[in-house]
Amino acid sequence: MSAIGLRAPVAPAAGLRGPVRVLLRQHRRSLWAACALLVLGIGIVIGLRIWVAVASSDELCADGDTTRCGDGFYLPTHARTVTETNLASGGTAALLLAVLIGVFVAGPLIARELESGTFRLAWAQSASPAQWLAARLALPAALATAGMTVLVLVYRWGWSGIRSNPRASGLSWFQSGIHPALGPTAVAYALLAVAVGALCAVVVRRTVLSMSLTALVLGTVMLGFGKRYELWPTVRALGGDYPSGEAWHTESGMLTASGKEIYWKDCFRAGTTVPEDPASCLRNQGGITHFVDYHPASHFWPLQLVETGILLVLAAAAVALAFRVLRRRHG
């Protein structure tokens, strides 16, 4: 038997080192830009916290008030107001960053090579089509996971410090502009972006069109999670037993004698924003007991983990489909 026949097969991990090194050299400028963006995001959060700490010398009260305590007026420092406004958009920034990752994977990383034909050079050497695609998935997935994890940790530190003020406004954990950046959901969105970008690239094989389709798909998924409060059962409070603390109110109204739910929103005049007398309106429809459906603060992690799990399943399906399409077209 010849020496060639006795040669052991190359392990998949070893087979990815070469393509990954090539990617690092080809896209080093983009990687430096991504690092700069990461440092900028971290610097903004840290800078805002420092600004609030420095400006705290003008606060006369424990709740951040710059006027005399107990006088009925509340006036925060400009630093605190600006910080609260910016931190209230942290989740939105995380989602936009995920879209940028997906667009980069779809366009410059994969589709551009498929469109120009330069992929044949890699395939003619040591990398198989599967290894070629695996490298273009593994590298951005690893970097996106690491970078997004750091951003989430820094953002949580900044958010929790400002939110600890009893007068902080617009920083509730359940707000759509905040919730995605407070946990693993942000990482899951980044991984989904990598997977969707790869799938769109191997299917469309055109740079601009792949990037546009990736942004459209990711935007649709993100909008679909606008009702994330439905991912976990709510708690119901009856009568005057309204939830205390920072609860996420989802529905409210009254129950009839038969247990039928009638909602406050049904008592708004059609075509206007001026409501009728809500209590009388609901009682006229048979309402006898008030109810409030809500998510307590303890539901934060269940909501985060369920959304994360769904996103990871979608990402895994997109990756599997991308490899299947590549295998059908190129073996």
C-alpha positions in Angstrom: 0.0 0.0 0.0 1.4 3.4 -0.9 2.3 6.1 1.6 -0.5 8.3 0.2 -3.1 5.5 1.0 -1.8 5.3 4.6 -2.1 9.0 5.3 -4.6 9.8 8.0 -7.4 12.1 7.2 -7.1 15.7 8.3 -9.3 16.6 11.3 -12.0 19.2 10.6 -10.6 21.6 13.2 -7.2 21.4 11.6 -8.7 21.9 8.2 -10.2 25.2 9.3 -7.0 26.8 10.5 -5.8 27.7 7.0 -9.0 29.3 5.8 -9.4 31.2 9.0 -5.9 32.6 8.7 -6.6 33.7 5.1 -9.8 35.4 6.3 -8.0 37.2 9.0 -5.5 38.6 6.5 -8.1 39.4 3.9 -10.4 41.3 6.3 -8.0 42.7 8.8 -9.2 46.3 8.1 -12.8 45.3 8.8 -11.7 43.5 12.0 -9.9 46.6 13.2 -13.0 48.6 12.4 -15.1 46.2 14.4 -12.6 46.4 17.4 -12.8 50.2 17.2 -16.6 50.0 17.2 -16.5 47.7 20.3 -14.1 50.1 22.1 -16.3 53.0 21.2 -19.4 51.3 22.6 -17.6 50.4 25.8 -16.2 53.9 26.1 -19.6 55.6 25.7 -21.1 53.6 28.6 -18.1 54.2 30.8 -17.9 57.8 29.9 -21.6 58.4 30.7 -21.2 56.7 34.1 -18.2 58.9 34.9 -20.0 62.0 33.7 -22.9 61.2 36.1 -20.6 60.6 39.0 -18.7 63.9 38.4 -22.0 65.8 38.1 -23.4 64.3 41.3 -21.8 67.1 43.2 -24.7 69.3 42.0 -27.3 66.8 43.4 -28.7 67.9 46.7 -30.8 64.8 47.4 -30.4 61.0 47.3 -32.7 60.7 44.3 -30.6 63.0 42.2 -32.6 66.1 42.7 -30.7 69.4 42.2 -33.4 71.4 44.0 -34.2 71.5 47.7 -35.3 68.1 49.0 -39.0 67.7 49.5 -40.0 70.9 47.7 -42.2 69.1 45.2 -39.9 69.7 42.3 -37.5 67.3 40.7 -34.7 68.5 38.5 -31.9 66.1 37.5 -28.5 67.1 36.2 -28.0 67.4 32.5 -25.5 64.5 32.7 -28.1 62.2 34.3 -30.8 63.1 31.7 -28.5 62.6 28.8 -27.2 59.3 30.2 -30.7 57.9 30.8 -31.7 58.9 27.3 -28.7 57.2 25.7 -28.9 54.0 27.8 -32.6 53.7 27.0 -31.5 52.8 23.4 -28.9 50.2 24.3 -31.1 47.3 23.1 -31.8 49.0 19.8 -28.1 49.6 19.3 -27.4 45.9 20.0 -29.9 44.9 17.3 -28.5 47.3 14.8 -25.0 45.9 15.5 -26.3 42.4 14.8 -27.8 43.5 11.5 -24.4 45.0 10.6 -22.7 41.7 11.4 -25.2 39.8 9.2 -24.8 42.2 6.3 -21.0 41.9 6.5 -21.1 38.1 6.5 -23.6 38.1 3.6 -21.7 40.6 1.4 -18.0 41.0 1.7 -17.3 37.7 3.5 -19.2 35.2 1.3 -21.3 36.6 -1.6 -18.6 38.7 -3.0 -16.3 35.7 -3.4 -19.1 33.6 -4.9 -20.0 36.5 -7.3 -16.5 37.1 -8.5 -15.4 33.5 -8.6 -12.4 33.8 -6.3 -13.8 31.0 -4.2 -12.4 28.5 -6.8 -8.9 29.4 -5.8 -9.5 28.3 -2.2 -11.3 25.2 -3.3 -8.6 24.2 -5.7 -6.0 24.2 -2.9 -6.5 22.6 0.5 -10.0 23.8 1.5 -13.2 21.9 0.6 -16.4 23.8 0.0 -17.7 22.8 3.4 -14.5 23.9 5.1 -14.5 27.2 3.1 -18.1 27.9 4.4 -17.4 26.6 7.9 -14.5 29.1 8.3 -16.7 32.0 7.2 -19.2 31.0 9.8 -16.9 30.1 12.7 -14.7 33.2 12.6 -17.5 35.8 12.7 -19.5 33.7 15.1 -16.7 33.5 17.6 -15.8 37.2 17.3 -19.5 38.3 17.5 -20.0 36.1 20.5 -17.0 37.5 22.3 -17.7 41.1 21.4 -21.4 41.1 22.1 -20.8 39.4 25.5 -18.4 42.2 26.5 -20.9 44.8 25.4 -23.8 43.2 27.3 -21.7 43.0 30.5 -20.6 46.7 30.2 -24.1 47.8 29.3 -25.7 46.0 32.3 -23.1 47.6 34.5 -24.0 51.1 33.2 -27.7 50.5 33.1 -27.9 49.0 36.6 -25.9 51.9 38.1 -28.1 54.6 36.6 -31.4 52.7 37.1 -30.6 52.3 40.9 -31.6 56.0 41.2 -35.2 56.0 42.5 -36.2 58.8 40.0 -34.6 57.2 36.9 -37.0 57.2 34.0 -37.2 55.2 30.8 -34.9 52.5 32.0 -37.3 49.6 32.8 -36.0 46.1 32.1 -38.9 45.3 29.8 -38.7 48.2 27.4 -38.0 47.2 23.8 -35.0 49.6 23.5 -33.4 48.0 26.6 -34.4 44.3 27.0 -32.4 42.8 24.1 -29.1 44.2 25.5 -29.4 42.9 29.0 -28.7 39.3 28.5 -27.9 36.4 26.1 -30.5 37.5 23.7 -28.0 40.0 22.2 -25.5 37.2 21.6 -28.2 35.0 20.0 -29.2 37.8 17.6 -25.6 38.2 16.6 -25.3 34.4 15.9 -28.6 34.4 14.0 -27.2 37.3 11.9 -24.1 35.3 11.0 -26.3 32.3 10.0 -28.8 34.3 8.0 -26.1 36.2 6.2 -24.4 33.0 5.2 -27.7 31.5 4.0 -28.6 34.5 2.0 -25.2 34.6 0.4 -25.1 31.0 -0.8 -28.6 31.2 -2.1 -28.5 34.6 -3.9 -24.7 34.7 -4.7 -24.9 38.5 -5.4 -23.2 40.9 -3.0 -25.7 43.8 -2.8 -28.8 41.6 -3.0 -27.5 39.2 -0.4 -26.8 42.1 2.0 -30.3 43.6 1.4 -32.0 40.3 1.9 -30.1 39.7 5.1 -31.2 43.0 6.5 -34.8 42.4 5.5 -34.9 38.9 7.1 -33.3 40.0 10.3 -35.5 43.1 10.6 -38.6 40.9 10.1 -37.4 38.5 12.9 -36.8 41.4 15.2 -40.2 42.9 14.6 -41.7 39.5 15.2 -40.3 39.6 18.7 -42.0 42.9 19.4 -44.6 40.9 21.4 -42.0 39.0 23.5 -44.3 39.3 26.5 -46.2 36.4 24.9 -43.2 34.1 25.3 -43.9 33.4 28.9 -47.2 33.1 30.9 -48.2 36.3 32.7 -49.4 36.6 36.3 -52.9 37.9 37.0 -53.8 40.2 39.8 -57.5 40.5 40.8 -59.4 43.3 42.4 -57.3 46.0 43.9 -54.3 43.7 44.3 -52.1 45.6 41.8 -48.5 44.5 41.4 -45.8 46.3 43.2 -42.3 46.9 42.0 -41.2 47.2 38.4 -43.8 45.0 36.7 -44.5 44.8 33.0 -48.3 45.4 32.5 -49.6 43.6 29.4 -53.4 43.7 29.7 -56.0 45.0 32.1 -59.8 45.2 32.3 -62.6 43.4 34.1 -64.0 39.9 34.4 -67.7 39.2 34.0 -69.7 36.8 36.3 -69.0 34.0 33.8 -65.2 34.8 33.8 -65.2 36.5 30.3 -62.5 39.1 29.9 -63.3 42.6 28.8 -60.5 45.0 28.3 -60.0 48.8 28.9 -58.9 49.3 25.3 -62.4 48.2 24.1 -63.9 51.3 25.8 -62.1 53.8 23.6 -64.3 55.6 21.1 -63.8 54.4 17.6 -61.7 56.8 15.5 -60.6 59.0 18.5 -58.1 58.9 21.3 -60.6 60.2 23.8 -61.9 57.4 26.1 -65.3 57.0 27.6 -65.6 56.5 31.3 -63.7 53.2 31.4 -65.2 51.9 34.7 -68.8 52.6 33.6 -68.1 51.2 30.2 -66.8 47.9 31.5 -69.6 47.6 34.1 -72.2 48.2 31.4 -70.7 45.2 29.6 -71.0 43.0 32.7 -67.7 43.6 34.3 -67.6 43.0 38.1 -63.9 42.3 39.0 -60.8 44.3 37.9 -57.8 42.3 36.7 -54.3 43.1 35.6 -52.0 40.7 33.6 -48.3 41.4 34.1 -44.8 40.1 34.1 -43.0 40.6 37.5 -39.3 41.4 37.4 -38.6 37.7 38.2 -39.8 36.9 34.6 -36.8 38.7 33.1 -34.7 35.6 32.8 -37.4 33.2 31.5 -38.3 35.8 28.8 -34.6 36.2 27.9 -33.9 32.5 27.8 -37.0 31.6 25.7 -36.2 34.2 23.2 -32.5 33.2 23.1 -33.5 29.5 22.6 -35.8 30.4 19.7 -33.1 32.5 18.0 -30.5 29.8 18.4 -32.8 27.2 16.9 -33.4 29.5 13.9 -29.7 30.1 13.6 -28.9 26.4 13.6 -31.6 25.8 10.9 -30.2 28.6 8.8 -26.7 27.1 9.0 -27.8 23.6 8.2 -29.8 25.0 5.2 -26.7 27.0 4.0 -24.5 23.9 4.0 -27.2 21.9 2.2 -27.5 24.5 -0.5 -23.7 24.7 -0.9 -23.5 20.9 -1.1 -26.2 20.6 -3.8 -24.6 23.2 -5.9 -20.9 22.3 -5.5 -20.8 18.8 -3.9 
